[in-house]
Amino acid sequence: MVPYPFMDNVKPTLVFTLMYLICVLYLGPMWMKNRKPFVLRTPLLIYNLSMVSASCWLLANMTRACWWLYISKLVEYCDTFFFVLRKKGRQINFLHVFHHASVPITAWFGVNYGPSGFSMIFPTVNCFVHIWMYLYYGLSALGPEMQKYLCWKKYLTSLQLMQFLFVIIYFLQLYIFPKEGCEVSPFLFFLSTGQAVLYLVLFANFYLKLYSKGTHKYTINCVKTSDCIANGQRTMPKKKEN
């Protein structure tokens, strides 16, 4: 992987991650403080549908597109940049920032030390999930008229949880019952399994908070009220004036 840009050393990836954190946590909010939020409907639509296409291509060419997989994780910084420009501060939470900051680093190690075989299971499943995730966000960007058709975010989050659970079970059985002639790297095992366990806990916590008893009832009724979840944000119904 050395001939490919940024692959000879992890330092550039760490620098990219640091720059990302500075931009989304400090510089971006400071710059937007006295500015009105950007609408960005067309850029959001183009970006999300492009990510759907990229995820489809990566899913079909995973074993020979590892470097592009790594690059796609850097491109996904744009998820947060759009939140900053639209002043969606609530969405820039710990889970979102930690996920986008850590994935490029783990992707670098995965692409460098395990660009084939069993280590490709996690990114393959992840690409499948991202197809539906970015499709959801792309449809959300079409405007309020689409919101009544987008009340399936709960199932999207469930799909993400199933992804992590599947990866954990897969790597555990591979490590405990290794196949003959298939050597499992302890480093890649603990990297992938540890990452999946951590994300499972974080996403499960997000799921429970978002779909608690009261919120879950609201989410079911949003098909009728058109007050759905768009771009990862819950839009609460407006109070009626007397």
N, C-alpha and C positions, 0 to 999 in steps of 0.2 A: 504493500500500500504506500510505500515511501514516495514513488513518483507523483502521487496525487497531491494537490495543494492541501496544506494544513495537516497532513497525515504523518509527517516525520517527527512531530513533537506535539504534546498535548498543550503546550503553553499558549499557542494562538487561540485554542478553544476556551481556555481559562480567561484569556483577555477578552474574547467576545462576550463571555458570560458576565464578566465584571462590567463591561461597557453597557450591556443590556440592563443590568441591575441599576446602574447609575442613571441611565436614561429613564427607565420606567418608574423608579422610586423617587428620583430627585429632579433631574433636569426637565423631564417631560411635564410633570405637574407644575413646576415653577413657571415654565414657559406658557402653559395653558391657564394659569391662575386668573388672569384678567382678560382672557379671551373667551368668546362664545364657542361652544362645542361644534366641531365639524360634523356635517351630516354623513358624507362619504358613502352614500348608498351605492353608486356605481362602482367605486373602487372596492368596496366590500363584496359586491356581487362577483366582480372579476376575480378578486383574490380567492374567495372561498370556492368558486367553481374550478379555478385553476388548481387548487389544492385537492379537490376531488379527482381531477384528471391525473394529477401527479401521484396520488395514492393508488389509483387504479393501475397506473403504469408500473409503479414500484412493486405492487402486489404480484403483477404478472412477470416481473423481471428481477425478483429479489436477489437471486444468487449472483447476478452479474451487474447489479446496480447499487452495491453497498455504499460506494462513495457518495452517490446521489442521495441515498437515504440519510447519510450524515448531513449533507447540505440542506436537505429538507427540514431538518430539526433546527438549523440556524434560521431558515426562512420563517419558521413558525414563531419567531420572536415578534413577527408582525401582528400576531393575535393580540399581544399586549399593547403594541404601538397604536393600534386602532382604538383600543379602550382609552388610552391616554388622550388621543386626539378628539375623541368623542366625550371626554370627561366622564367616563363610566368608572369612577373611583371604586365603587363597591365591588366591581368585578376583579380588581387587581388585589386579590386576597392572597393569603399565604399559599394555599394550594396551587393557585394559578401560577404565581411567580416561581415557587419552588419547582414545580413541574417543568416549566419552560427553561429554567436556569440549569437544572440538573440533567435533563435528557440529552442535550448535545454532548455533555461530558461523557456520560455512559455510552452514548452512541459511538463516540470516538474510540473508546476502549474496545467496544464490540466489533467495530469495523476493522480495527488494527489487529486484534488478537483472535477473532473468530468470525471471519467474513463468509462462513459457509457452515453447513451441517446443522447440528442441533441448536446452535446459538442464533439461527435465523428464525426460529419459531416465534420469539417475542416480537420482533419487528414485522413479521408477516401478519400476525394476528392484529397488531397495532395499526397497520395500513388498512386492513379491512374495517376496523372501527372508525378510522379517520375518514373513510369514504362517506359514511353516514353522518359523522359529526360535522364535516365541512358542508355536506349537502344541506343539513339542517340550518347552519348559519347562512349559507347562500340563499336559501329560500326565505329566511328571516329578513335578509337585506332587501327583498322585493317590496317591503312596506307593510303597513297595518292590515291591508286587505288579505294578506297571507296568514295572519296570526291565528285565525280560527282553525287552520289546518295543521298547526305546529304544536299541538299539545302532547307530543310524544317525547319530550325531553327526558321524562322519567325513565322511559325505556332505553334511551340513549345512554343515560348514566348506568342503568342496569347492565347494558352491553359492555360498558367499560369495566364494571366490577367483575363480570364473567370472564373478561379478557385476563385480568390479573389472576383470578382463581385458576383458570385453565393453565396459565404459565407456571404457577406454583406447583400444581399437581404434576404437570409434564416433567419439570426439572427434578422434582423429588423422586418420581419413579425412575427417571433416567439415572439418577445418582445412586439410588438404593438397589436398583436392579439393572446394572449396566449390561448392554448387549456386548456379545463377544466381538472384539476388534474395534469397538467404539470407545475411545478414551475420552472421558469427560474432564475438561479442565476445571480444577477446583476454583480458580479465579473467576472464570466465566460463570460457573455454577452459582457462586455466592453473589456475584455482581447482578446476574439476572434475577435470581430468586429473591435476594434482598431488596432489589428495586421493586419487584412485583409485590412483595409483602408490604413494603412501606406505602406504595401507592394504593394498595387495597385498603389499608387502614385509613389513609387520608380521604380517599374517595367514598368509603363507607361512612365516614364521619360527615362528609358533605351531604351524602344521600339522606342520612337520618335527620340532619338539620333541615334540609330543604323539604323533605317529604314526611315530616312529623304528622301527627294526627290532624292538626288543624290545617296545615299547609296542604296535605294530601287531599283533603276535602275540597279545598279551593282549586287545586290543580284539575281534579276531575270535572268540576263545574265550568272550567274555562272554555270548554268547547261551546257552551251556550252563550257565554258572556264575551267571547273573543278577547279576553284578557289573558293572553298566553305568555309563555316564557320565550323571549326573543334574544338571540345572541348571548345566551347565558344569563339574562337578567329577568327577574320576575317583575311584571308590570301589574301593580295592584289596581283594582277597579277604582275609578273616581267616585267620590261621594256625590250623591244626587243633591241638587240644590232644592230647598223648600220653596 
